[in-house]
């Protein structure tokens, strides 16, 4: 007597396991997948020649001099990764109250853009528009007399910074500062300055997250920030609807793509944004997420490739079009092997 007949004909009415019984069927019905086209590799850049420095809180991540950055960009291009996001490490002597190094045409970020474009013009270069690597206090904006991050004077600085990136050849400028009105100000300036093709990837919903710690170590802004935080401009982690208002504003001001950041704790926001706006929506798997996963891998508690792939597939399922992740290069390699 078969299992089925013991329970009467047609029992159970539905057998979802039929679609899971072999690999071919599982592949046929799979709803989401990860491709190399979905990946953006962030890179930390330092002054010097033929040198790299490990970032202790981000095992496997190194800060690179410009020549090594060029080699890294060439390798990423070979692997098919479409884009690279640059984060310069500013020497302490170049930091100031007015963050003027941010728009120095000979600054590290500007030279890094030119170095990549000279060797590998096809890979898209994304630059970070925010003042925190350049201010002595480590805040993303300029301070008023009371020590408050002042919105409108910061906009002028951000516009200068974004224009200098575009002039250096950046394909995509990515304001990550969370000042009000910055996307509109940057868009107007790009149009007026002869850069109508420069894309804006707005960090539209960026939360005041504790998961940025290792990044601040990597770019050397943690010491500058001291005990300070960014809660007067980055979003409160308790809020969801506010992210939709932020995205709506950035799109109305001229953003081409929007970013949600951090990633794994904010998958609900990715889903809501994707459903409401139907525009290119990117996720940032931030430094703390990378550090957290690596700590478990290095202890032998989790399996590296399987968990990285599962975490990125989660972003795709939530609705992300692309993912900025410190694992991008490794993932591109794994995808090429399979
Ligand atoms: C700075 C900036 C930060 C990150 C990207 N751009 C840190 C911050 O806002 O303090 C964090 C990225 C990461 O943690 O990987 N505007």
Boltz pocket constraint, residues with backbone or C-beta under 6 A from the ligand:
constraints:
  - pocket:
      binder: B
      contacts: [[A, 128], [A, 129], [A, 130], [A, 131], [A, 132], [A, 140], [A, 176], [A, 177], [A, 211], [A, 212], [A, 213], [A, 214], [A, 215], [A, 216], [A, 230], [A, 285], [A, 286], [A, 287], [A, 288]]
      max_distance: 6.0
